[in-house]
């Protein structure tokens, strides 16, 4: 079964300046799973310059499966952008851009990946909307967790934005689902 391609784009609004956000995320003692729900485990092999650093992650999807990924920093523009190579259950690239914003920082997160697991390739046409929904849930909780970790009082009590139900998936009570 051929791999399925996915493009994801997410914007995080972080209530801290870019330099504070960058320093927090790149700190050697960073404990990602303390503030990012759905990140089950992470092991980081860090280089002094960040470039070439590798993170081995296990993500738990809100819809019940796990993804094992290795993320390698392949390009670093300090304080502005990182580019990642993704391998494991998904293959592809990620780019995270950092910019000042009226609320503090804006992180533009883009993923371009292909599935490698057989069941994901086979079920991709049917489950694509659920994969997107799961990604949106994981990312919205990450945004909230990062704001909380950086001590943003207004975001710590705010519920994460609820991702919209995928348009292609009918609600269980709708006529389309019967």
N, C-alpha and C positions, 0 to 999 in steps of 0.2 A: 504494500500500500504506500503510495507516495506521501512525502511529508507535506503538511499543510502550513501555509505561510500566514502570519499574523502581524499586524502593525498596531501598536498601542501608543497613544500620546496622552499624557496627564500633566496638568499644571498644579503645582503645590504653591500655596501662599503661606509663607512662614513669617511669623511675627517677631523676627530678629533680623538684624542687618546681615548682609551677605558674608562679611568677614567672620561674624560669630557663627553663622550656620555652617560655613565651610570648615572652620576650625573644629567645631563639634563633630562633624561627619568624618573628618580625616584624622581625628585624634587616635594615637596608637592604642589607647585604652578603651576605645569605643566598644560598647556592648549593645549592638543593634537589637538583639532579641529582647532587651529590657524595655524598649519603647515601641517596637514594631510588632503588633499582634500578627499572627500568621507566619512569622519567621520562627520556625521550630528550632533550628540550630544553625550556627555559623562558625566556621574556622577560618581565620585570616592569616595568610603568610604575607607580611608587609615588608616592602622595601623602603629604604630611607627616603627615596624621592617620590614615592607613591607609584610611579610608572612601574609596571610589572608586578604590582601587588596582586594577590589572588585570594578570593573569598570562595569557600565551598559552603553552599547553603542548602538547607532543606526548608521548603515553603509548604505550608498546609493550606490548601484551597478551602474557601468557605463552602464549597459544594462537594467536598469529601475526598479529594485525591491529594497526593503530594508530588512536588516537583523537586528534583535534585539538580542543582545548577552549580556550575563553576563560573565565576565572573573574574575576568582578568582586566586590569586597567591597562589599556593599550595606548592611551594618549591622555595627558594631563595638562591643562592650561590653568595654572593655579588661580583659584578664586573665580574662575569663569566657566570651565567645562571639563568633564571627564568623558572619555569614550571607553566602552567595555566590549570585550569579546565574551560571548555567552556560549557555553557548551554544557552537555549533559542531556537532560530530558528535552531541552530546547537548544537549538543552535542559532546563533545570529549575533546581533549587535545591540548595544544600548548607548544612548548619549544623554547626559544630564547637563543642562545648562543652568548657570546661576546668574541672576541679574537683580539689581535693586528694584524694589517695587514700593508702591505707596504704603503697604503694610509692613515692609521690612525686606523680605526676599521673595523672589519668584524662582521656582525650580521647574524647568521644562524637561520632562522625562519622556524619552521616546525609545521604544523597543521595536526592533524588526527581527522576528524570530520564526523558526520552523520547528514543528513538532517532530520528535524522534521516537516516541513510544508508539508501538503498534496500535493500541486501542485508541489513542488520540488521533492517529492518522485515519483509522477506519471510521471513527465516529465524528470526525471533524465537521463534515457538512451539517450534521444534526446538532452537535453541541457547540458550534462556534459562538452563538449568542450567550450561552452559559459560561464559556471560557472568558469572554469579554466581561460579563457581569462579575465573575470571580476576580478577575484582574482589577476591576474598578473598586470592588469592596476592599481588597488587600491594599490598594494604593490610598484610598480615602482614610483607612485606619492608620496607615503609615504617616500620612500628613498630620493627622490629629496627634499621633504619638510623638512625632518630632516637635510639634508646637508645645506639647506638654513637657517634653524633656528639656526644652529650652526655656521653660518657665513662663510661657505666655498665659497670663491669667484669663484672658477672654476666650482663648481657644481650648483651654483645658476642660472647661465645663460644657463646651459646645459639642453637640453630637456631630459625628462625621456626616458629611453630605451623603444622603442615601442615594446610591446609584440607581438609575432608572432601570426598570424591568426591560430586558432586551425586547426590542420591537418584534422580533421574529418568534418569540416564545409567548404563546397565549397564556393568560392568567388561567389558573385551574378552574375558575368559575365561568369563564367566557364560553360562548358558543363555539368558537374556533377550536377549543380543546376537546370537544366531544367527538 
